[in-house]
Amino acid sequence: MSNSLISLKEISKSNLVKILGNIKKLKNKKSLDKHSGKTVGLLFEKFSTRTRLSFESAISKLGAYPLFINKDDTQLSRGESISETSRMFSLYLDALVFRTDSHSKIVKFDENSSIPIVNALSDFEHPTQIISDIFTIVEHFKTKPLNKLKILYVGDSNNIANSFAFAAGKLGMNMEFCCPKKYNKSIKKILLNYPKLKISNDLLSASNNVDVIYTDVWTSMGMEKENKIRLKDFKKYQINKDILNNTNKNSVFMHCLPAHVGEEVTQDVLNSKKSIIYKQAENKLYTAMAIIDYVLS
């Protein structure tokens, strides 16, 4: 489906800019009864608080009906194929928001569907989160152009980092990714197509005078078996008061949440005046509205 949102690698720059512009409009309106009579399914195979709540609320605010689907209540749990399930969903729904542990699943769902599919997180990308975060950055800095900001992401090459890299490349952002070398594989590969983006393993140098410092958990869902070794490998990559003081005096701290306090970030940074984590969380609602409006239009 041309109106699906599976990856920020695939979406055109013009459509990405269009969604970002629509977030601001929808935030000012709060609600828009534009898609009355439509039903949007939410199939979540992984835990979620902010993403699920924001999408359910967003769908309602657009006049459509949000239908949460428990995988265990479907024939998927009894071995029905993704291709067959996606065809069935297409008969009953106008769009589907899908959160899964496998990017290949969501791609296959989209290939066999006649309705638009929204990637609400996979093991490779989290496009809706990054669209929201980029809007939050633009909103916060207001008069300073996005491509003039120095943005640093600290953490491994997870779905957040991958989506950030694709978006930053398309939008011409000045962005650097910082993590231990053994954890930068997917980012390193993505950056081959975006030579202006940087990658490093020196947090003190990378954080110097940046406008935005963003981090995520060191151990993502599904990687719990690696937790002990990751805690050791990332020990020098914690965002603490010293690192925050090394950034620009007008800088902000960002985290997609939930945070593991004492690991990737300290409590004083999370609750500091520079932290805009709750603005990020709030903007997920308006971003979800803009994305649902995009796929249904």
Secondary structure per residue as TSV (DSSP state, phi and psi in degrees):
chain	resnum	aa	ss	phi	psi
A	1	M	-	360.0	130.4
A	2	S	T	-65.4	-26.6
A	3	N	T	-95.9	8.4
A	4	S	-	-70.9	157.1
A	5	L	B	-125.0	91.3
A	6	I	-	-101.0	-40.4
A	7	S	-	-148.6	144.0
A	8	L	T	-76.5	-9.4
A	9	K	T	-71.8	-33.6
A	10	E	T	-91.1	-28.4
A	11	I	S	-70.9	142.4
A	12	S	-	-73.9	156.4
A	13	K	H	-60.6	-40.4
A	14	S	H	-63.9	-39.7
A	15	N	H	-71.4	-34.6
A	16	L	H	-64.7	-44.4
A	17	V	H	-64.4	-37.4
A	18	K	H	-62.8	-44.4
A	19	I	H	-63.3	-44.5
A	20	L	H	-60.0	-40.0
A	21	G	H	-67.7	-35.4
A	22	N	H	-72.8	-26.5
A	23	I	H	-59.8	-45.1
A	24	K	H	-61.5	-42.9
A	25	K	H	-62.9	-44.8
A	26	L	H	-70.4	-31.6
A	27	K	H	-65.6	-35.0
A	28	N	H	-72.6	-32.8
A	29	K	H	-86.0	-28.3
A	30	K	S	73.0	-38.1
A	31	S	-	-150.0	157.3
A	32	L	-	-155.9	105.9
A	33	D	-	-79.4	68.2
A	34	K	-	-101.3	-26.5
A	35	H	S	-118.9	36.5
A	36	S	T	-57.7	138.0
A	37	G	T	91.7	-7.7
A	38	K	-	-97.0	152.2
A	39	T	E	-122.1	128.4
A	40	V	E	-116.8	120.7
A	41	G	E	-83.8	151.9
A	42	L	E	-127.5	107.0
A	43	L	E	-106.4	106.2
A	44	F	E	-114.1	114.7
A	45	E	S	-96.2	-6.4
A	46	K	S	-128.0	153.4
A	47	F	-	-59.4	149.1
A	48	S	-	-161.0	142.7
A	49	T	S	-114.7	-68.0
A	50	R	H	-64.1	-45.2
A	51	T	H	-66.5	-44.9
A	52	R	H	-64.5	-49.9
A	53	L	H	-62.0	-42.0
A	54	S	H	-65.1	-40.9
A	55	F	H	-72.3	-41.4
A	56	E	H	-61.7	-44.6
A	57	S	H	-66.0	-42.2
A	58	A	H	-61.6	-43.7
A	59	I	H	-61.2	-42.7
A	60	S	H	-64.0	-42.6
A	61	K	H	-66.8	-19.2
A	62	L	T	-91.8	1.5
A	63	G	T	90.0	-1.2
A	64	A	-	-91.7	174.3
A	65	Y	E	-109.2	121.1
A	66	P	E	-84.8	128.3
A	67	L	E	-120.5	104.2
A	68	F	E	-78.4	133.1
A	69	I	E	-118.0	116.3
A	70	N	-	-82.6	119.9
A	71	K	G	-53.8	-37.1
A	72	D	G	-66.7	-16.7
A	73	D	G	-93.7	-0.4
A	74	T	S	-105.7	170.8
A	75	Q	G	-73.1	-10.2
A	76	L	G	-57.8	-36.1
A	77	S	G	-71.1	-12.7
A	78	R	G	-112.1	15.4
A	79	G	T	100.3	2.8
A	80	E	-	-63.8	141.4
A	81	S	-	-71.0	158.0
A	82	I	H	-64.2	-40.4
A	83	S	H	-62.2	-41.3
A	84	E	H	-69.4	-43.0
A	85	T	H	-63.1	-42.6
A	86	S	H	-64.1	-35.3
A	87	R	H	-66.8	-39.3
A	88	M	H	-67.1	-43.9
A	89	F	H	-58.8	-36.2
A	90	S	H	-65.0	-22.9
A	91	L	H	-77.2	-24.1
A	92	Y	H	-114.2	-20.6
A	93	L	-	-116.9	161.9
A	94	D	S	-99.3	-19.1
A	95	A	E	-166.5	162.6
A	96	L	E	-135.2	130.5
A	97	V	E	-99.3	119.7
A	98	F	E	-122.5	126.1
A	99	R	E	-120.4	120.2
A	100	T	-	-145.4	167.3
A	101	D	S	-91.6	0.6
A	102	S	-	-137.3	118.6
A	103	H	H	-64.1	-33.8
A	104	S	H	-64.1	-30.8
A	105	K	H	-63.3	-46.2
A	106	I	H	-69.9	-33.8
A	107	V	H	-65.5	-44.3
A	108	K	H	-65.9	-38.3
A	109	F	H	-59.5	-44.1
A	110	D	H	-67.4	-39.4
A	111	E	H	-63.7	-29.6
A	112	N	T	-103.9	8.5
A	113	S	-	-107.3	149.6
A	114	S	S	-107.1	9.2
A	115	I	S	-119.8	156.4
A	116	P	-	-69.7	142.7
A	117	I	E	-115.4	135.5
A	118	V	E	-110.8	126.2
A	119	N	E	-80.4	106.3
A	120	A	S	-94.0	10.6
A	121	L	-	141.2	132.6
A	122	S	-	-135.2	179.4
A	123	D	S	-70.2	-14.9
A	124	F	S	-107.5	-31.0
A	125	E	-	-142.5	157.6
A	126	H	-	-139.2	68.7
A	127	P	H	-63.0	-36.2
A	128	T	H	-67.0	-35.6
A	129	Q	H	-64.3	-43.7
A	130	I	H	-73.1	-35.8
A	131	I	H	-59.8	-43.9
A	132	S	H	-62.4	-43.5
A	133	D	H	-67.2	-37.9
A	134	I	H	-66.1	-40.2
A	135	F	H	-59.8	-42.4
A	136	T	H	-61.7	-40.3
A	137	I	H	-63.6	-47.9
A	138	V	H	-61.2	-44.0
A	139	E	H	-62.2	-41.8
A	140	H	H	-69.5	-44.8
A	141	F	H	-85.9	-13.3
A	142	K	T	52.5	-83.4
A	143	T	T	-86.4	-12.7
A	144	K	S	-89.0	120.1
A	145	P	-	-58.8	146.9
A	146	L	G	-56.9	-40.7
A	147	N	G	-76.3	-2.5
A	148	K	G	-99.9	-5.4
A	149	L	S	-88.3	144.0
A	150	K	E	-97.0	116.6
A	151	I	E	-118.1	132.4
A	152	L	E	-122.3	127.7
A	153	Y	E	-106.6	128.7
A	154	V	E	-116.7	117.4
A	155	G	S	151.5	175.2
A	156	D	-	-76.2	173.5
A	157	S	S	-77.3	69.6
A	158	N	-	-96.8	-168.5
A	159	N	H	-63.4	-34.7
A	160	I	H	-64.3	-49.6
A	161	A	H	-61.3	-42.6
A	162	N	H	-63.1	-46.3
A	163	S	H	-65.7	-38.3
A	164	F	H	-59.9	-43.0
A	165	A	H	-63.7	-45.0
A	166	F	H	-62.1	-44.7
A	167	A	H	-66.8	-44.6
A	168	A	H	-61.9	-39.6
A	169	G	H	-63.7	-43.5
A	170	K	H	-68.0	-37.5
A	171	L	H	-94.1	1.3
A	172	G	T	69.0	33.4
A	173	M	-	-76.7	149.6
A	174	N	E	-91.9	94.3
A	175	M	E	-133.1	144.5
A	176	E	E	-129.0	144.5
A	177	F	E	-114.8	130.0
A	178	C	E	-127.5	124.6
A	179	C	-	-169.2	168.6
A	180	P	-	-58.7	145.6
A	181	K	G	-55.8	-36.4
A	182	K	G	-69.1	-10.3
A	183	Y	G	-112.1	15.7
A	184	N	-	-109.6	15.7
A	185	K	H	-58.0	-52.7
A	186	S	H	-68.5	-37.6
A	187	I	H	-64.7	-43.1
A	188	K	H	-58.8	-39.0
A	189	K	H	-70.0	-43.9
A	190	I	H	-62.5	-40.4
A	191	L	G	-69.1	-11.6
A	192	L	G	-61.7	-28.8
A	193	N	G	-91.0	-8.2
A	194	Y	-	-132.2	75.3
A	195	P	T	-62.9	-16.7
A	196	K	T	-76.5	-20.3
A	197	L	S	-80.2	149.7
A	198	K	E	-115.7	160.2
A	199	I	E	-142.2	139.9
A	200	S	E	-152.7	175.4
A	201	N	S	-130.1	16.1
A	202	D	-	-112.3	98.4
A	203	L	H	-65.1	-41.5
A	204	L	H	-62.6	-44.0
A	205	S	H	-68.8	-43.9
A	206	A	H	-66.7	-33.0
A	207	S	H	-82.8	-8.7
A	208	N	T	-60.7	117.0
A	209	N	T	64.1	23.0
A	210	V	-	-76.9	155.2
A	211	D	S	-87.9	-32.3
A	212	V	E	-132.2	128.3
A	213	I	E	-120.9	123.1
A	214	Y	E	-125.4	134.5
A	215	T	E	-137.3	168.7
A	216	D	-	-141.3	171.4
A	217	V	-	-59.9	149.5
A	218	W	S	-77.1	-25.7
A	219	T	S	-123.3	105.2
A	220	S	-	-76.5	164.9
A	221	M	T	-56.2	133.8
A	222	G	T	95.5	-9.3
A	223	M	-	-113.8	20.5
A	224	E	G	-57.5	-29.7
A	225	K	G	-65.9	-21.2
A	226	E	G	-93.2	3.1
A	227	N	H	-57.2	-47.3
A	228	K	H	-61.2	-45.5
A	229	I	H	-70.3	-34.2
A	230	R	H	-68.7	-39.3
A	231	L	H	-59.3	-36.0
A	232	K	H	-74.1	-45.3
A	233	D	H	-67.8	-31.7
A	234	F	T	-99.3	8.0
A	235	K	G	-53.6	-35.4
A	236	K	G	-86.6	5.8
A	237	Y	G	-113.0	20.4
A	238	Q	-	-74.5	138.2
A	239	I	B	-88.8	103.5
A	240	N	-	-119.8	-174.7
A	241	K	H	-59.7	-38.9
A	242	D	H	-64.2	-41.8
A	243	I	H	-68.7	-42.0
A	244	L	H	-62.3	-37.9
A	245	N	H	-68.6	-17.5
A	246	N	T	-82.8	-12.3
A	247	T	S	-84.9	178.2
A	248	N	-	-57.8	146.4
A	249	K	T	-63.3	-21.9
A	250	N	T	-105.0	18.7
A	251	S	-	-71.8	165.6
A	252	V	E	-128.4	153.0
A	253	F	E	-106.3	137.3
A	254	M	E	-132.1	148.4
A	255	H	E	-155.2	135.4
A	256	C	-	-76.8	-13.6
A	257	L	S	64.3	151.7
A	258	P	-	-74.1	151.6
A	259	A	-	-99.1	149.8
A	260	H	-	-101.5	90.2
A	261	V	B	-62.3	132.2
A	262	G	T	95.8	-10.4
A	263	E	T	-105.4	-93.4
A	264	E	T	-72.5	-18.2
A	265	V	B	-150.5	148.1
A	266	T	-	-91.5	158.9
A	267	Q	H	-61.6	-38.3
A	268	D	H	-66.8	-30.4
A	269	V	H	-74.3	-43.9
A	270	L	H	-59.6	-35.3
A	271	N	T	-102.3	10.3
A	272	S	S	-73.9	167.7
A	273	K	T	-66.8	-21.7
A	274	K	T	-80.2	-15.9
A	275	S	B	-75.6	128.3
A	276	I	-	-120.9	33.2
A	277	I	H	-64.4	-33.2
A	278	Y	H	-80.2	-25.3
A	279	K	H	-68.2	-38.9
A	280	Q	H	-57.1	-49.4
A	281	A	H	-62.0	-42.6
A	282	E	H	-61.9	-41.8
A	283	N	H	-70.6	-14.5
A	284	K	H	-61.6	-31.6
A	285	L	H	-63.7	-50.6
A	286	Y	H	-71.5	-30.5
A	287	T	H	-66.1	-43.5
A	288	A	H	-60.7	-39.9
A	289	M	H	-60.3	-46.1
A	290	A	H	-65.9	-36.9
A	291	I	H	-71.1	-42.8
A	292	I	H	-64.4	-40.9
A	293	D	H	-61.2	-40.0
A	294	Y	H	-62.7	-47.6
A	295	V	H	-75.0	-26.8
A	296	L	H	-87.4	-16.4
A	297	S	-	-82.8	360.0
